[in-house]
Amino acid sequence: MSGEQLLTTVEAALRLRVKPETIYAYVSRGLIPRVKVPGERISRFRLADVERLAARTQATRPDRDAAPAMRTATTLIAYGRLHYRGLDVGTLAPATAFEEVVHWLWTGERHRGAFAASAETLDRARLASAHLPARARLFDRLPVVVAVAAAMDPLRFDLAPATVTALAPALLSTMVDALPLAGRAPADERLAARLWSRLTGTPPSAAGLRALNAALVLLADHDLAASTIAVRVAASTRANPYAAVLAGLGALDGPMHGAIGSGVHRMIEAARRDGASAAIVEWLRAGNLPGFGHPLYPAGDPRGATLLDLVADLPIEGDLRRAVDDLTATAQRRGVLPNVDFAVAVLSHAAGMGPGAAEVIFSVARTAGWLAHVNEEYAQAPNRFRWNSGYTGPPPAAP
C-alpha cells in the first residue's frame, strides 16, 4: 500500500464530479472499496480505483449531461497537499528556483536556466502598454504585453510541444520585464528578482526574494482552476499558446479568482488602520472573508502556511504584524485558516508593494502552469468541448 496514491472522500468526489455523500453510496453498493490507514479515522480511496470508476460512470452518463474529461499529469491535490508531477510543492517552494520548477512542470525534467526575452519584443511591449491611461492597473498591462509577444512570434501557430516549451521562458520574461521599473534594475537574473523590481521600490533582501520566488512556485498551477479550464477550452480550438494565455488572464481577472488578491490587500490595510475586528466586519457585511479558507483544503491551505513561514523572516512593521495576527485569530474563531491569497497579500505589505501586486504575481506564476496544460490539450482531439445549453427560454413558434 505504501506506493499507492490515496485520496480523501472530498478529493475522490472532486475527481468523480459528484457530492461527497455519493461516494458513500458507491461504497455501500460495492462500486469502490475503502482503504483504512493505520492511525487515521477517516476513509481513503485508491486513486486507481477512483479513476476506474470515473471511466465507467462518465462512459455511461448521457451525452447531454457529460462534460469532456480533462485529464492532467501536471498537478495533483492529495493528502491535503499540492503536487507538481508527483513532487510536494511545499517542499519545492522554499528552496527551488521558479525557473527550475516550471521546467519540471513543462517537461518532467529539472533544469535551471536563465529566462530571457527578445529586446525588440520588450521594446514594442513597453511602447504598447505605455499608451494605457494612468488609472490602468499594473495587471492591465499583461494582456497587452502577451498580445504584442504573440504578434512578434512568427512561430506562434506551431503547436508542437517542443515549440510551446521553447517559447514559454521568453513569454514569462516578457511579461515581467515589460512592466515599468519601480526600483533599481537588479543584477540578479532570476525572475523573482526582476519581478520584485517591478512591484516595489524597496530594496530586495535575500529573505524577500526567497519569499517572492516561493509565491511564484506555489501559484504556478492548481489543477483545473477556472482560468485553467478557460485556457484548455481555448487550446482545444487550436488557438495558439499566447491566445490561450489571454483566455486565462480574462478568467483570472474575476474578483472570485486571481483578482481577489487586491481585496485581501485592502482588508489588511484596513486592519492596520482600524483594527482587525472592524476590517473583518466590513468584509462580512459584503458577504465574504477573502484570504481565508479553501474548499480543496479543509485542514488549511498548505500553500498559505508555507509562504507565511517564509514571510515571517522579513522585517515586518509592528502594526502589520498585529494586523496579521489579529486577522488570523479572528478568522480562526470562525473556523477558517489563512490561504495563499492572504499570504501573498502579507508579503506585498511587508515588501512595500501596492494592492495590484498580488494579481501580477498570480498571473506570472499561473502562466507557467497554463502552458503545461496547453501542451496537454493539444495532445487531445480538437474542439472537444461542446456542451448542450439546457435551453430555458420561451419556445419558438411552430414552423
Sine and cosine of phi, psi and omega as CSV:
sin_phi,cos_phi,sin_psi,cos_psi,sin_omega,cos_omega
0.00,0.00,-0.35,0.94,-0.11,-0.99
-0.88,0.47,-0.47,0.88,-0.02,-1.00
-1.00,-0.03,-0.03,1.00,-0.05,-1.00
-1.00,0.06,0.57,-0.82,0.10,-1.00
-1.00,0.03,0.80,-0.59,-0.02,-1.00
-0.92,-0.40,0.60,-0.80,0.00,-1.00
-0.89,-0.45,0.48,-0.88,0.16,-0.99
-0.98,0.22,0.13,-0.99,0.03,-1.00
-0.86,0.51,-0.69,0.72,-0.01,-1.00
-0.90,0.44,-0.69,0.72,-0.01,-1.00
-0.91,0.42,-0.63,0.78,0.05,-1.00
-0.91,0.42,-0.65,0.76,0.02,-1.00
-0.89,0.46,-0.64,0.77,0.02,-1.00
-0.89,0.45,-0.67,0.74,-0.01,-1.00
-0.93,0.38,-0.54,0.84,-0.01,-1.00
-1.00,0.00,-0.10,0.99,-0.01,-1.00
0.85,0.53,0.72,0.69,0.06,-1.00
-0.72,-0.69,0.13,-0.99,0.07,-1.00
-0.98,0.19,0.45,-0.90,0.01,-1.00
-0.82,0.57,-0.60,0.80,-0.01,-1.00
-0.91,0.41,-0.42,0.91,0.05,-1.00
-0.92,0.39,-0.52,0.86,0.04,-1.00
-0.86,0.50,-0.68,0.73,0.01,-1.00
-0.90,0.45,-0.59,0.81,0.06,-1.00
-0.90,0.43,-0.64,0.77,0.05,-1.00
-0.88,0.48,-0.65,0.76,0.01,-1.00
-0.89,0.46,-0.73,0.69,-0.05,-1.00
-0.91,0.42,-0.45,0.89,0.01,-1.00
-1.00,0.00,0.02,1.00,0.04,-1.00
0.97,0.23,0.30,0.95,-0.03,-1.00
-0.99,0.15,-0.40,0.92,0.00,-1.00
-0.50,-0.87,0.75,-0.66,-0.02,-1.00
-1.00,0.08,0.52,-0.85,0.12,-0.99
-1.00,0.02,0.45,-0.89,0.05,-1.00
-0.86,-0.51,0.80,-0.60,0.06,-1.00
-1.00,-0.04,0.81,-0.59,0.02,-1.00
-0.97,-0.22,0.82,-0.58,0.01,-1.00
-0.82,0.57,0.74,-0.67,0.02,-1.00
1.00,0.02,-0.11,0.99,0.02,-1.00
-0.90,-0.43,0.59,-0.81,-0.02,-1.00
-0.99,-0.12,-0.17,0.99,-0.03,-1.00
-0.99,-0.13,0.35,-0.94,0.02,-1.00
-0.99,0.11,0.51,-0.86,0.11,-0.99
-0.84,-0.55,0.31,-0.95,-0.01,-1.00
-0.71,-0.70,0.68,-0.73,0.02,-1.00
-0.93,0.38,0.71,-0.70,0.03,-1.00
-0.84,0.54,-0.65,0.76,-0.02,-1.00
-0.89,0.46,-0.63,0.78,0.03,-1.00
-0.91,0.41,-0.66,0.75,0.01,-1.00
-0.90,0.44,-0.67,0.74,0.00,-1.00
-0.91,0.42,-0.62,0.78,0.04,-1.00
-0.90,0.43,-0.66,0.75,0.02,-1.00
-0.93,0.38,-0.61,0.79,0.04,-1.00
-0.87,0.49,-0.67,0.75,0.01,-1.00
-0.89,0.45,-0.62,0.79,0.00,-1.00
-0.94,0.34,-0.75,0.66,-0.09,-1.00
-0.93,0.35,-0.60,0.80,-0.02,-1.00
-0.96,0.27,-0.46,0.89,0.02,-1.00
-0.96,0.29,-0.48,0.88,-0.04,-1.00
-0.99,-0.14,-0.10,0.99,-0.01,-1.00
-0.95,0.31,0.63,-0.77,0.02,-1.00
-0.84,0.55,0.61,-0.79,-0.04,-1.00
-0.83,0.55,-0.58,0.82,-0.08,-1.00
-0.92,0.38,-0.36,0.93,-0.02,-1.00
-0.98,-0.22,-0.22,0.98,-0.14,-0.99
-0.99,0.13,0.65,-0.76,0.17,-0.99
-0.97,-0.23,0.68,-0.74,0.02,-1.00
-0.84,0.54,0.65,-0.76,-0.06,-1.00
-0.95,0.31,0.68,-0.73,0.14,-0.99
-0.93,-0.36,0.97,-0.22,0.06,-1.00
-0.99,-0.11,0.56,-0.83,0.02,-1.00
-0.60,-0.80,0.65,-0.76,0.13,-0.99
-0.98,-0.18,0.14,0.99,-0.13,-0.99
-1.00,0.06,-0.77,0.64,-0.17,-0.99
-0.71,-0.71,0.62,-0.79,0.09,-1.00
-0.67,-0.74,0.72,-0.69,0.14,-0.99
-0.97,-0.25,0.92,-0.39,-0.04,-1.00
-0.48,-0.87,0.49,-0.87,-0.03,-1.00
0.85,0.53,0.45,0.89,-0.03,-1.00
0.95,0.32,0.30,0.95,-0.03,-1.00
-0.78,-0.63,0.38,-0.92,0.04,-1.00
-0.98,-0.20,0.72,-0.70,-0.04,-1.00
-0.78,-0.63,0.69,-0.73,0.14,-0.99
-0.96,-0.27,0.91,-0.41,-0.02,-1.00
0.73,0.68,0.68,0.73,0.10,-1.00
1.00,-0.02,-0.15,0.99,-0.01,-1.00
-0.99,-0.14,0.71,-0.70,0.00,-1.00
-0.92,0.38,0.87,-0.50,-0.07,-1.00
-0.93,0.38,-0.52,0.85,0.03,-1.00
-0.89,0.46,-0.48,0.88,0.07,-1.00
-0.98,0.17,-0.60,0.80,-0.01,-1.00
-0.93,0.36,-0.69,0.72,-0.22,-0.97
-0.84,0.55,-0.71,0.71,-0.09,-1.00
-0.95,0.32,-0.33,0.95,-0.19,-0.98
-0.74,-0.67,0.04,1.00,-0.10,-1.00
-0.86,-0.52,0.73,-0.68,0.00,-1.00
-0.89,0.46,0.61,-0.79,0.03,-1.00
-0.81,0.59,-0.67,0.75,-0.01,-1.00
-0.85,0.52,-0.65,0.76,0.00,-1.00
-0.93,0.36,-0.64,0.77,-0.02,-1.00
-0.91,0.41,-0.67,0.74,-0.06,-1.00
-0.96,0.30,-0.50,0.87,0.14,-0.99
-0.89,0.47,-0.60,0.80,0.07,-1.00
-0.89,0.45,-0.66,0.75,0.05,-1.00
-0.88,0.48,-0.68,0.74,-0.09,-1.00
-0.97,0.23,-0.59,0.81,-0.19,-0.98
-0.81,-0.59,-0.27,0.96,-0.12,-0.99
0.98,0.22,0.24,0.97,0.03,-1.00
-0.83,-0.55,0.56,-0.83,0.03,-1.00
-1.00,0.02,0.86,-0.50,-0.01,-1.00
-0.53,-0.85,0.75,-0.66,0.00,-1.00
-0.89,-0.45,1.00,-0.02,0.05,-1.00
-0.88,-0.48,0.45,-0.89,0.03,-1.00
-0.94,0.33,0.62,-0.78,0.05,-1.00
-0.99,-0.11,0.71,-0.70,-0.01,-1.00
-0.63,-0.78,0.42,-0.91,0.01,-1.00
-0.87,-0.49,0.38,-0.93,0.07,-1.00
-0.90,0.43,0.71,-0.70,0.00,-1.00
-0.88,0.47,-0.62,0.78,-0.01,-1.00
-0.92,0.38,-0.66,0.76,0.04,-1.00
-0.89,0.46,-0.68,0.74,0.03,-1.00
-0.88,0.48,-0.71,0.71,-0.02,-1.00
-0.87,0.49,-0.70,0.72,-0.03,-1.00
-0.94,0.34,-0.61,0.80,0.03,-1.00
-0.91,0.41,-0.67,0.74,0.04,-1.00
-0.90,0.44,-0.66,0.75,0.00,-1.00
-0.90,0.43,-0.69,0.72,-0.02,-1.00
-0.91,0.42,-0.71,0.70,-0.05,-1.00
-0.96,0.29,-0.34,0.94,0.03,-1.00
-0.92,0.39,-0.31,0.95,0.00,-1.00
-0.99,0.14,-0.09,1.00,0.05,-1.00
-0.93,0.37,0.49,-0.87,0.00,-1.00
-0.91,0.41,0.35,-0.94,-0.04,-1.00
-0.87,0.49,-0.48,0.88,-0.03,-1.00
-0.98,0.20,-0.11,0.99,-0.02,-1.00
-0.89,0.45,0.60,-0.80,0.07,-1.00
-0.96,0.28,0.34,-0.94,0.09,-1.00
-0.87,0.49,-0.60,0.80,0.03,-1.00
-0.86,0.51,-0.57,0.82,-0.05,-1.00
-0.87,0.49,-0.38,0.92,0.01,-1.00
-0.96,0.29,-0.44,0.90,-0.14,-0.99
-0.90,0.43,-0.73,0.69,0.05,-1.00
-0.87,0.49,-0.58,0.82,0.04,-1.00
-0.90,0.44,-0.72,0.70,-0.02,-1.00
-0.89,0.46,-0.69,0.72,0.00,-1.00
-0.91,0.42,-0.64,0.77,0.02,-1.00
-0.90,0.44,-0.65,0.76,0.03,-1.00
-0.91,0.41,-0.68,0.73,0.02,-1.00
-0.86,0.51,-0.62,0.79,0.03,-1.00
-0.90,0.43,-0.73,0.68,-0.04,-1.00
-0.90,0.45,-0.45,0.89,-0.02,-1.00
-1.00,0.08,-0.15,0.99,-0.08,-1.00
-0.98,-0.22,0.96,-0.26,-0.02,-1.00
-0.93,0.36,-0.25,0.97,-0.01,-1.00
-0.98,-0.19,0.29,0.96,-0.10,-0.99
-0.92,0.40,-0.35,0.94,0.01,-1.00
-1.00,-0.04,0.04,1.00,0.11,-0.99
-1.00,0.09,0.95,-0.32,-0.13,-0.99
-0.99,-0.12,0.25,0.97,0.04,-1.00
-0.90,0.44,0.63,-0.77,-0.03,-1.00
-0.80,0.60,-0.66,0.75,-0.02,-1.00
-0.90,0.43,-0.57,0.82,0.01,-1.00
-0.94,0.34,-0.68,0.74,0.02,-1.00
-0.89,0.46,-0.69,0.72,0.00,-1.00
-0.91,0.41,-0.56,0.83,-0.01,-1.00
-0.95,0.32,-0.56,0.83,-0.02,-1.00
-0.98,0.17,-0.35,0.94,-0.13,-0.99
-0.85,0.52,-0.75,0.66,0.00,-1.00
-0.86,0.50,-0.64,0.77,0.00,-1.00
-0.92,0.39,-0.61,0.79,0.02,-1.00
-0.90,0.43,-0.72,0.69,0.03,-1.00
-0.88,0.48,-0.66,0.75,0.02,-1.00
-0.89,0.46,-0.67,0.74,0.00,-1.00
-0.90,0.43,-0.67,0.75,0.01,-1.00
-0.87,0.50,-0.57,0.82,-0.01,-1.00
-0.99,0.12,-0.80,0.60,-0.17,-0.99
-0.96,0.28,-0.31,0.95,0.04,-1.00
-0.99,0.16,-0.20,0.98,0.06,-1.00
-0.96,0.27,0.54,-0.84,-0.01,-1.00
-0.92,0.40,0.58,-0.81,0.03,-1.00
-0.94,0.34,0.70,-0.72,0.12,-0.99
-0.98,-0.21,-0.35,0.94,0.02,-1.00
-0.68,-0.73,-0.34,-0.94,-0.01,-1.00
-0.97,0.25,0.65,-0.76,0.03,-1.00
-0.88,0.48,0.74,-0.67,-0.08,-1.00
-0.99,0.16,0.49,-0.87,0.16,-0.99
-0.99,0.17,-0.39,0.92,0.01,-1.00
-0.93,0.38,0.80,-0.61,-0.05,-1.00
-1.00,0.10,-0.16,0.99,-0.03,-1.00
-0.90,0.44,0.58,-0.81,-0.06,-1.00
-0.88,0.48,-0.58,0.82,0.00,-1.00
-0.89,0.46,-0.64,0.77,0.01,-1.00
-0.93,0.38,-0.64,0.76,0.01,-1.00
-0.92,0.39,-0.62,0.79,0.03,-1.00
-0.93,0.36,-0.63,0.77,0.02,-1.00
-0.81,0.59,-0.71,0.71,-0.07,-1.00
-0.93,0.36,-0.26,0.97,0.06,-1.00
-1.00,-0.03,-0.28,0.96,-0.11,-0.99
-0.97,-0.26,-0.34,0.94,-0.06,-1.00
-0.41,-0.91,0.52,-0.85,0.11,-0.99
-1.00,0.05,-0.09,1.00,0.04,-1.00
-0.92,0.38,0.79,-0.61,0.01,-1.00
-0.85,0.52,0.67,-0.74,-0.05,-1.00
-0.97,0.26,0.58,-0.82,0.14,-0.99
-0.94,-0.34,0.25,-0.97,0.04,-1.00
-0.87,0.50,-0.66,0.76,0.00,-1.00
-0.92,0.40,-0.62,0.78,0.00,-1.00
-0.91,0.42,-0.71,0.71,0.01,-1.00
-0.92,0.40,-0.59,0.81,0.04,-1.00
-0.89,0.45,-0.66,0.76,0.01,-1.00
-0.93,0.36,-0.67,0.74,0.00,-1.00
-0.92,0.39,-0.67,0.74,0.07,-1.00
-0.85,0.52,-0.68,0.73,0.01,-1.00
-0.90,0.44,-0.64,0.77,0.04,-1.00
-0.86,0.50,-0.68,0.73,0.04,-1.00
-0.88,0.47,-0.68,0.73,0.01,-1.00
-0.89,0.45,-0.72,0.69,-0.08,-1.00
-0.92,0.40,-0.45,0.89,-0.07,-1.00
-0.98,-0.18,0.03,1.00,-0.13,-0.99
-0.88,0.47,-0.55,0.84,0.05,-1.00
-0.37,-0.93,0.39,-0.92,0.00,-1.00
-0.44,-0.90,0.83,0.55,0.00,-1.00
0.86,0.52,-0.66,-0.75,-0.11,-0.99
-0.99,-0.17,0.92,0.39,0.13,-0.99
-0.93,0.38,0.24,-0.97,-0.10,-1.00
-0.83,0.56,-0.70,0.71,-0.03,-1.00
-0.92,0.39,-0.56,0.83,0.02,-1.00
-0.93,0.37,-0.60,0.80,0.09,-1.00
-0.88,0.47,-0.67,0.74,0.03,-1.00
-0.87,0.49,-0.66,0.75,0.02,-1.00
-0.88,0.47,-0.70,0.71,-0.07,-1.00
-0.95,0.33,-0.57,0.82,0.08,-1.00
-0.90,0.44,-0.69,0.73,0.05,-1.00
-0.89,0.46,-0.70,0.72,-0.01,-1.00
-0.91,0.42,-0.48,0.88,0.00,-1.00
-0.92,0.39,-0.41,0.91,0.07,-1.00
-0.99,0.11,0.00,1.00,-0.06,-1.00
0.94,0.35,0.48,0.88,0.22,-0.98
-0.86,0.50,0.56,-0.83,-0.03,-1.00
-0.93,0.37,0.28,-0.96,-0.10,-0.99
-0.84,0.54,-0.60,0.80,0.01,-1.00
-0.91,0.41,-0.68,0.73,0.02,-1.00
-0.90,0.44,-0.60,0.80,0.04,-1.00
-0.91,0.42,-0.64,0.77,0.05,-1.00
-0.90,0.44,-0.63,0.78,0.04,-1.00
-0.89,0.46,-0.61,0.79,0.07,-1.00
-0.89,0.46,-0.65,0.76,0.03,-1.00
-0.91,0.42,-0.66,0.75,0.02,-1.00
-0.89,0.45,-0.58,0.81,0.05,-1.00
-0.89,0.46,-0.71,0.71,0.02,-1.00
-0.94,0.34,-0.57,0.82,-0.02,-1.00
-0.91,0.42,-0.43,0.90,-0.08,-1.00
-0.96,0.26,-0.03,1.00,0.03,-1.00
-0.94,0.34,0.59,-0.80,-0.04,-1.00
-0.93,0.37,-0.18,0.98,0.08,-1.00
-0.99,-0.17,0.16,0.99,-0.02,-1.00
-0.74,-0.67,-0.88,-0.48,-0.10,-1.00
-0.91,0.41,-0.50,0.86,-0.03,-1.00
-0.97,0.23,-0.03,1.00,0.01,-1.00
-0.91,0.41,-0.39,0.92,-0.07,-1.00
-0.87,0.50,-0.62,0.79,0.00,-1.00
-0.92,0.39,-0.54,0.84,0.06,-1.00
-0.92,0.38,-0.65,0.76,0.04,-1.00
-0.91,0.42,-0.63,0.77,0.04,-1.00
-0.86,0.51,-0.70,0.72,0.00,-1.00
-0.93,0.38,-0.56,0.83,0.03,-1.00
-0.90,0.43,-0.68,0.73,0.05,-1.00
-0.91,0.43,-0.63,0.78,0.04,-1.00
-0.87,0.49,-0.68,0.73,0.03,-1.00
-0.92,0.39,-0.60,0.80,0.02,-1.00
-0.92,0.39,-0.58,0.81,0.05,-1.00
-0.91,0.41,-0.57,0.82,-0.08,-1.00
-1.00,0.07,-0.71,0.71,-0.17,-0.98
-0.92,-0.40,-0.14,0.99,-0.07,-1.00
0.98,-0.20,0.47,-0.88,-0.09,-1.00
-0.90,0.44,-0.68,0.73,-0.06,-1.00
-0.87,0.49,-0.71,0.70,0.00,-1.00
-0.89,0.46,-0.65,0.76,-0.02,-1.00
-0.91,0.41,-0.70,0.72,-0.03,-1.00
-0.92,0.39,-0.62,0.78,0.02,-1.00
-0.86,0.52,-0.67,0.74,-0.01,-1.00
-0.89,0.46,-0.66,0.75,-0.01,-1.00
-0.95,0.31,-0.62,0.78,0.04,-1.00
-0.91,0.42,-0.55,0.84,0.06,-1.00
-0.88,0.47,-0.53,0.85,0.03,-1.00
-0.99,0.13,-0.10,0.99,0.13,-0.99
0.98,-0.21,0.07,1.00,0.03,-1.00
-0.45,-0.89,0.16,-0.99,0.03,-1.00
-0.73,-0.68,1.00,0.01,-0.10,-0.99
-0.93,0.37,0.56,-0.83,0.06,-1.00
1.00,-0.05,0.01,1.00,-0.03,-1.00
-0.72,-0.70,0.63,-0.78,0.02,-1.00
0.98,0.20,0.44,-0.90,0.09,-1.00
-0.35,-0.94,0.78,-0.62,-0.08,-1.00
-0.89,0.45,-0.43,0.90,-0.01,-1.00
-1.00,0.06,-0.15,0.99,-0.02,-1.00
-0.74,-0.67,0.97,0.23,-0.02,-1.00
-0.85,0.52,-0.49,0.87,-0.01,-1.00
-1.00,-0.02,0.11,0.99,0.01,-1.00
0.89,-0.45,0.61,-0.79,-0.02,-1.00
-0.97,0.26,0.93,-0.37,-0.04,-1.00
-0.91,0.41,-0.43,0.90,0.03,-1.00
-0.91,0.41,-0.67,0.75,0.03,-1.00
-0.90,0.44,-0.68,0.73,-0.01,-1.00
-0.90,0.44,-0.67,0.74,0.01,-1.00
-0.89,0.46,-0.72,0.69,-0.05,-1.00
-0.94,0.34,-0.63,0.78,0.02,-1.00
-0.89,0.46,-0.57,0.82,0.06,-1.00
-0.89,0.46,-0.62,0.78,0.00,-1.00
-0.97,0.26,-0.62,0.79,0.02,-1.00
-0.90,0.43,-0.48,0.88,0.01,-1.00
-0.88,0.48,-0.33,0.94,0.02,-1.00
-0.99,0.15,-0.15,0.99,0.04,-1.00
-0.99,0.13,0.44,-0.90,0.14,-0.99
-0.94,0.34,0.92,-0.40,-0.07,-1.00
-0.92,-0.38,0.78,-0.63,-0.01,-1.00
-0.89,0.45,0.48,-0.88,-0.09,-1.00
-0.85,0.53,-0.66,0.75,-0.03,-1.00
-0.93,0.36,-0.54,0.84,0.05,-1.00
-0.94,0.34,-0.69,0.72,0.01,-1.00
-0.87,0.49,-0.67,0.74,0.02,-1.00
-0.90,0.44,-0.68,0.73,-0.02,-1.00
-0.89,0.46,-0.69,0.72,0.00,-1.00
-0.90,0.44,-0.73,0.68,-0.01,-1.00
-0.89,0.45,-0.67,0.74,-0.03,-1.00
-0.94,0.35,-0.66,0.75,0.04,-1.00
-0.89,0.47,-0.69,0.73,-0.01,-1.00
-0.90,0.44,-0.70,0.71,-0.01,-1.00
-0.90,0.43,-0.67,0.74,0.00,-1.00
-0.91,0.42,-0.65,0.76,0.02,-1.00
-0.93,0.37,-0.60,0.80,0.01,-1.00
-0.89,0.45,-0.53,0.85,0.06,-1.00
-0.92,0.40,-0.36,0.93,0.07,-1.00
-1.00,-0.03,0.02,1.00,0.07,-1.00
1.00,0.10,0.35,0.94,0.02,-1.00
-0.81,-0.59,0.50,-0.87,-0.04,-1.00
-0.90,-0.43,0.35,-0.94,0.00,-1.00
-0.88,0.48,0.63,-0.78,0.10,-1.00
-0.95,-0.32,-0.11,-0.99,-0.09,-1.00
-0.92,0.40,-0.49,0.87,0.03,-1.00
-0.90,0.44,-0.64,0.77,0.04,-1.00
-0.90,0.43,-0.69,0.72,-0.03,-1.00
-0.89,0.45,-0.66,0.75,0.03,-1.00
-0.90,0.43,-0.63,0.78,0.03,-1.00
-0.91,0.41,-0.62,0.79,0.06,-1.00
-0.90,0.44,-0.68,0.73,0.05,-1.00
-0.86,0.52,-0.70,0.71,-0.04,-1.00
-0.90,0.43,-0.60,0.80,0.07,-1.00
-0.91,0.41,-0.72,0.69,-0.05,-1.00
-0.90,0.44,-0.50,0.87,-0.04,-1.00
-1.00,-0.07,0.03,1.00,0.00,-1.00
0.96,0.27,0.43,0.90,0.03,-1.00
-1.00,0.06,0.37,-0.93,0.02,-1.00
-0.99,0.12,0.07,-1.00,-0.05,-1.00
-0.90,0.43,-0.35,0.94,0.00,-1.00
-1.00,0.08,-0.06,1.00,-0.06,-1.00
-0.90,0.44,-0.65,0.76,-0.07,-1.00
-0.86,0.50,-0.65,0.76,0.00,-1.00
-0.89,0.45,-0.63,0.78,-0.02,-1.00
-0.94,0.34,-0.69,0.73,0.05,-1.00
-0.84,0.54,-0.75,0.67,0.01,-1.00
-0.85,0.52,-0.72,0.69,-0.09,-1.00
-0.91,0.40,-0.72,0.69,0.00,-1.00
-0.89,0.45,-0.72,0.70,-0.01,-1.00
-0.88,0.47,-0.77,0.64,-0.13,-0.99
-0.94,0.34,-0.42,0.91,0.08,-1.00
-0.84,0.54,-0.58,0.81,0.03,-1.00
-0.87,0.48,-0.73,0.68,0.03,-1.00
-0.91,0.42,-0.64,0.77,0.01,-1.00
-0.85,0.53,-0.65,0.76,-0.05,-1.00
-0.92,0.39,-0.52,0.86,0.12,-0.99
-0.91,0.41,-0.66,0.75,0.02,-1.00
-0.94,0.35,-0.54,0.84,0.05,-1.00
-0.85,0.52,-0.74,0.67,0.02,-1.00
-0.89,0.45,-0.62,0.78,0.05,-1.00
-0.90,0.44,-0.63,0.78,-0.04,-1.00
-0.96,0.28,-0.58,0.81,0.06,-1.00
-0.87,0.48,-0.40,0.92,0.01,-1.00
-0.99,0.17,-0.14,0.99,0.01,-1.00
-1.00,-0.08,0.18,-0.98,0.06,-1.00
-0.89,0.46,0.63,-0.78,-0.04,-1.00
-0.96,0.30,0.38,-0.93,0.10,-0.99
0.79,0.62,0.67,0.74,-0.09,-1.00
-1.00,0.00,-0.08,1.00,-0.03,-1.00
-0.98,-0.22,0.98,-0.18,0.03,-1.00
-0.55,-0.83,0.99,-0.14,-0.02,-1.00
-1.00,-0.03,0.50,-0.87,0.19,-0.98
-0.97,0.25,0.57,-0.82,-0.18,-0.98
-0.98,0.19,-0.44,0.90,-0.14,-0.99
0.91,0.41,0.83,0.55,-0.12,-0.99
-0.82,0.57,0.73,-0.69,0.02,-1.00
-0.81,-0.58,0.17,0.99,-0.01,-1.00
-0.99,0.14,-0.12,-0.99,0.00,-1.00
-0.93,0.37,0.56,-0.83,0.00,-1.00
-0.93,0.36,0.57,-0.82,0.04,-1.00
-0.96,0.30,0.35,-0.94,0.06,-1.00
-0.94,0.35,0.58,-0.81,0.03,-1.00
-0.90,0.43,0.63,-0.77,0.01,-1.00
-0.93,0.37,0.00,0.00,0.00,0.00
